[in-house]
Amino acid sequence: MSPLKKKKSVSKPTQRSSKRPLQRVAVKHKKSTAKTRSNRLTPAFKPVSISVPKHVLAVIKALDEKKAEGIRVLELGQLSSVADYMVVATGTSDPHLRALRIAVENALDEAGSPARGIESQKESGWTVVDGIDVMVHLFRPDMRESYSMESLWRDGMDLPVAKLLKA
């Protein structure tokens, strides 16, 4: 034999001499005193008080009264130098967008903070109302999906519209 080739040793399986089958021993565990998710107390959350200017509340209520869909309010705060709040809503058609725009303008006027500017092109599907510290974007459903304004400003705090409407 050459020194490079070594003989492989083959081992034969050993047979058990016991006549009884193997049995598993049941181990009893002590009850743990650690808190698990199921028995851990959940912390009590303090309700967050939302302080929104009255003209922003007036805009939200006007949009709700005119049956705007998908109203979202984002607090931009330090994220934007353009506005502190952004309101995004959907109108079902171009005439509905016009009605929503007029309702927003009237709400701002009545709240003592008239709109500074309005940008809308005929049948564009998008209208912007600049209320100085609140920007209101009104979209048709297809345009809202296309521009996805909420995802552009996802760092802003999303305020609960249902609570704001009750205020």
Backbone hydrogen bonds in HBPLUS format (Angstrom, degrees):
<---DONOR---> <-ACCEPTOR-->    atom                        ^
c    i                          cat <-CA-CA->   ^        H-A-AA   ^      H-
h    n   atom  resd res      DA  || num        DHA   H-A  angle D-A-AA Bond
n    s   type  num  typ     dist DA aas  dist angle  dist       angle   num
A0005-LYS N   A0002-SER O   3.28 MM   3  5.68 135.8  2.49 106.9 116.8     1
A0040-ARG N   A0036-THR O   2.89 MM   4  5.73 115.9  2.31 148.9 164.4     2
A0056-VAL N   A0053-PRO O   3.09 MM   3  5.46 131.1  2.34 105.8 118.3     3
A0057-LEU N   A0053-PRO O   3.14 MM   4  6.53 159.0  2.19 153.0 159.1     4
A0058-ALA N   A0054-LYS O   2.89 MM   4  6.09 150.6  1.98 142.7 151.1     5
A0059-VAL N   A0055-HIS O   3.10 MM   4  6.25 148.3  2.21 133.9 141.2     6
A0060-ILE N   A0056-VAL O   3.06 MM   4  6.36 161.6  2.09 150.9 155.1     7
A0061-LYS N   A0057-LEU O   2.95 MM   4  6.16 164.2  1.98 152.3 156.6     8
A0062-ALA N   A0058-ALA O   2.95 MM   4  6.06 152.7  2.02 142.7 150.4     9
A0063-LEU N   A0059-VAL O   2.97 MM   4  6.20 158.5  2.01 150.8 156.2    10
A0064-ASP N   A0060-ILE O   2.98 MM   4  6.21 155.4  2.04 146.4 153.5    11
A0065-GLU N   A0061-LYS O   2.93 MM   4  6.13 156.0  1.99 146.8 153.0    12
A0066-LYS N   A0062-ALA O   3.11 MM   4  6.30 142.9  2.25 141.4 150.6    13
A0068-ALA N   A0063-LEU O   2.97 MM   5  5.34 165.6  1.99 155.6 154.8    14
A0067-LYS N   A0064-ASP O   3.13 MM   3  5.13 157.1  2.18 108.5 110.0    15
A0069-GLU N   A0090-THR O   2.84 MM  21  4.91 171.4  1.85 152.2 151.0    16
A0090-THR N   A0069-GLU O   2.82 MM  21  4.91 155.0  1.88 153.2 156.2    17
A0072-ARG N   A0088-VAL O   2.84 MM  16  5.21 153.7  1.91 153.5 161.2    18
A0088-VAL N   A0072-ARG O   2.89 MM  16  5.21 162.4  1.92 151.0 156.9    19
A0159-LEU N   A0073-VAL O   2.87 MM  86  5.49 166.8  1.89 160.0 164.0    20
A0074-LEU N   A0086-MET O   2.80 MM  12  5.11 167.5  1.82 154.7 159.1    21
A0086-MET N   A0074-LEU O   2.85 MM  12  5.11 153.1  1.92 148.2 155.9    22
A0075-GLU N   A0157-MET O   2.77 MM  82  5.04 167.4  1.79 147.0 149.8    23
A0157-MET N   A0075-GLU O   3.06 MM  82  5.04 146.6  2.17 148.1 141.9    24
A0076-LEU N   A0084-ASP O   2.66 MM   8  4.97 150.3  1.74 138.4 145.6    25
A0079-LEU N   A0076-LEU O   2.74 MM   3  5.25 164.6  1.76 148.1 147.2    26
A0077-GLY N   A0084-ASP O   3.30 MM   7  4.76 152.2  2.38 125.7 123.2    27
A0084-ASP N   A0133-ASP O   2.90 MM  49  5.15 141.4  2.05 116.5 125.8    28
A0085-TYR N   A0133-ASP O   3.00 MM  48  6.33 151.9  2.08 150.5 159.3    29
A0135-MET N   A0085-TYR O   2.96 MM  50  6.42 158.0  2.01 150.6 153.8    30
A0087-VAL N   A0135-MET O   2.84 MM  48  6.21 164.1  1.86 157.8 162.9    31
A0137-HIS N   A0087-VAL O   2.77 MM  50  6.17 165.2  1.79 167.9 171.9    32
A0089-ALA N   A0137-HIS O   2.99 MM  48  6.44 156.0  2.05 164.9 171.2    33
A0139-PHE N   A0089-ALA O   2.98 MM  50  6.37 159.7  2.02 151.4 157.6    34
A0091-GLY N   A0139-PHE O   2.70 MM  48  5.95 162.5  1.73 161.8 167.6    35
A0097-LEU N   A0093-SER O   2.92 MM   4  6.24 149.6  2.01 148.3 157.2    36
A0098-ARG N   A0094-ASP O   3.02 MM   4  6.34 153.9  2.09 150.0 156.4    37
A0099-ALA N   A0095-PRO O   3.02 MM   4  6.31 157.8  2.07 146.0 151.6    38
A0100-LEU N   A0096-HIS O   2.89 MM   4  6.15 154.4  1.96 148.0 155.4    39
A0101-ARG N   A0097-LEU O   2.88 MM   4  6.09 157.1  1.93 148.3 154.6    40
A0102-ILE N   A0098-ARG O   2.99 MM   4  6.22 162.8  2.02 152.1 155.9    41
A0103-ALA N   A0099-ALA O   3.00 MM   4  6.17 156.3  2.06 144.5 151.1    42
A0104-VAL N   A0100-LEU O   2.92 MM   4  6.17 153.4  1.99 149.3 156.3    43
A0105-GLU N   A0101-ARG O   2.96 MM   4  6.23 162.7  1.99 152.2 156.6    44
A0106-ASN N   A0102-ILE O   2.95 MM   4  6.16 164.4  1.97 150.9 155.0    45
A0107-ALA N   A0103-ALA O   2.94 MM   4  6.07 154.8  2.00 143.3 150.5    46
A0108-LEU N   A0104-VAL O   2.97 MM   4  6.18 159.1  2.01 152.5 157.5    47
A0109-ASP N   A0105-GLU O   2.96 MM   4  6.20 159.2  2.00 149.5 155.5    48
A0110-GLU N   A0106-ASN O   2.91 MM   4  6.11 165.6  1.93 152.6 156.0    49
A0111-ALA N   A0107-ALA O   3.04 MM   4  6.14 141.5  2.19 139.6 149.7    50
A0113-SER N   A0108-LEU O   2.94 MM   5  5.21 156.4  1.99 163.6 156.9    51
A0112-GLY N   A0109-ASP O   3.07 MM   3  5.25 156.8  2.13 105.0 112.1    52
A0116-ARG N   A0130-ASP O   2.71 MM  14  5.52 148.4  1.80 160.5 171.3    53
A0130-ASP N   A0117-GLY O   2.78 MM  13  5.08 177.3  1.78 159.4 160.0    54
A0119-GLU N   A0128-VAL O   2.87 MM   9  5.16 164.2  1.90 151.9 156.7    55
A0128-VAL N   A0119-GLU O   2.91 MM   9  5.16 165.6  1.93 150.8 155.7    56
A0124-SER N   A0121-GLN O   3.07 MM   3  5.40 146.8  2.18 141.9 132.8    57
A0140-ARG N   A0125-GLY O   2.93 MM  15  5.03 138.5  2.10 144.0 140.6    58
A0127-THR N   A0138-LEU O   2.84 MM  11  5.07 156.4  1.89 149.4 156.1    59
A0138-LEU N   A0127-THR O   2.80 MM  11  5.07 171.5  1.80 159.1 161.6    60
A0129-VAL N   A0136-VAL O   2.85 MM   7  5.03 158.1  1.90 145.2 152.6    61
A0136-VAL N   A0129-VAL O   2.89 MM   7  5.03 170.1  1.90 151.9 155.1    62
A0131-GLY N   A0134-VAL O   2.76 MM   3  4.94 156.2  1.81 167.4 168.7    63
A0133-ASP N   A0131-GLY O   2.83 MM   2  5.77 121.7  2.17 116.1 100.0    64
A0144-ARG N   A0140-ARG O   2.93 MM   4  6.09 156.6  1.98 161.9 169.5    65
A0145-GLU N   A0141-PRO O   3.15 MM   4  6.31 159.0  2.20 146.2 151.0    66
A0146-SER N   A0142-ASP O   3.07 MM   4  6.20 149.1  2.17 135.8 144.8    67
A0147-TYR N   A0143-MET O   2.93 MM   4  6.10 165.8  1.95 154.6 156.1    68
A0148-SER N   A0144-ARG O   2.89 MM   4  5.61 148.0  1.99 140.5 149.9    69
A0151-SER N   A0148-SER O   3.12 MM   3  5.64 129.9  2.38 108.4 119.9    70
A0152-LEU N   A0149-MET O   3.16 MM   3  5.18 126.4  2.47  94.8 108.6    71
A0153-TRP N   A0149-MET O   3.26 MM   4  6.58 144.6  2.39 145.5 154.1    72
A0156-GLY N   A0153-TRP O   3.02 MM   3  5.70 163.6  2.05 120.3 125.6    73
A0164-LEU N   A0160-PRO O   3.20 MM   4  6.50 153.0  2.27 144.4 152.5    74
A0165-LEU N   A0161-VAL O   2.85 MM   4  6.11 149.3  1.94 154.8 162.6    75
A0167-ALA N   A0164-LEU O   3.24 MM   3  5.15 138.4  2.42  93.7 105.0    76
